[in-house]
């Protein structure tokens, strides 16, 4: 084989290898960036969902402590958020949120609490209905699982 052909083939092979390496590097970088973006977007959506759940659950629980009449609009909104969580969140978060909604619903059927009883609940920590839910959310965000 002529030395010119060998040199030409070596140059073409080097150019092809360099092009492939550049393509593979760009493709890998783009894929990592897309995964990071998707993960961050999912995290942001869940944070907004959890914030809305906490806000509505807090108001509904406060209402349940001092009223007998079921606040249907708040409960329906809680169940709507819970349904959205079912396809975005971990099982631990969903189970905790479900317990919160059940406690709120059961609280409406109990006798109304007086201000003194509510103060006692605050002192002994039993008024903190959302503690387990908040901890489940934090653990979910700290875990390396992509949900």
N, C-alpha and C positions, 0 to 999 in steps of 0.2 A: 504494500500500500504506500502511496506517495505521502511524504511528510506534510505536504500542504493539506491533504485530506484529514490527516490525524489532527493537525492543529485546528482546522475548521470544525471538526467534530467535537474536539475538546472545548472549543469556545462555545459552540452551540449547547453542549451538555452543561457547561458551567452556567450559561445564561438561563437554561431551562431549570436547573437546580436552584439558582438564585431566585428566579421568578416564583417557583413553587414554595420556597422557604418564605418569601415575602407574603405570598397568598395565605399560607398556613398561619403565619404569625398574625396577620390582619384578621383572619377568620376567628382565631382563638381569642384575640383581644375583643373583637366585636361580640362574640358569644358571652364572654365573661361580663362585659358591660351590660348586655341585655338581661342576663340573669340577675345582676345586682340591681338594675332598674326595676325589674319585675318584683324582686323581693322587697325593695323599698316601697314600691307602690302598694303591695299587699299589706305591708306593715302599717302604712299610713291609713289605708282603708279600715283596717281592724282598729286602729287607735281611735278614729272618728266614731266608729260603731260602738266601741266600748265606752267612750265618753258619753255618747247619747244614752246608752243603757244606764250608766251610773246616774246621770242627771234625772232621767225619768223615773228610775227605780227609787231614788232618794225622795223625790216629790211624792210618789205613790205611797211609799212606806210611811212617810210623815202624815199623809192624809189618812191612811189606814189606822194609824195609832189613835187619831182623835175623832174619827167619823165612823158611823155604822154603814152608811150608804156606799156601796161599791162604786168606785171611780172607774167606770168602764172604759172611757177614752184612754186613760193612762195604761190600763192593763192591755188593751188591744195594741197600743203602741209598743209596749214591752214585748208582747208576743211576736209582733212584726220584726222587731230588732233581733229577737231570739232566733227567728226563722232565718234571717240573713246570716247570723252567726253560724248556723248549722253547716253552711258550705264554705265558710272562711276560717273558722276557728278550730282549735284543738278540742278533743273530747272533754278534757278537764275544764276548760272555760265554759263549754256548753252546759255541762252538768252543774257547774256552780251557778250559772245564770238561771238555769231551770229551778234550782233550789230557791234562789232569791225570789223568783216570781211566785212560787208556791207559798213561801212564807208571807209575802205581801197579801196574797189572796186569802190565806188563813187568818191573817191579822184583822181583816175586815169583819170576820164573824166573831171576834173576841170583843169583850167589853172595852169601851173607850178608855184610854189612859189619861190620868190627870196630870197636870204639870209636875206634881211631886213624883209620880211614878215615872214620868219621862226623865226627870232629873236623876232618879235612882238608876234607870237603864243606862244613862250616859256615864254615871260613875262606875258602874260595874262592867261596862263595855258591851252589854247585850243589845244596845241600839245600833251597833256597827254591823249592819246586815250585809254590807258589801265587802267586808274584809277578805273573805275566802275568794270571792270573785276577783278582787283586785290582785291578790297574790297569784291566782291562776293565770291572770293576764300577764303579770310581770314574768312569771316562769316561762310562759309561751314566748315572750319577746326575747328572753335571755337564751332560750334554747337555740340550737343550731338548725332545728327543723325548719324547712321551708314549707309553709302552709299556704 
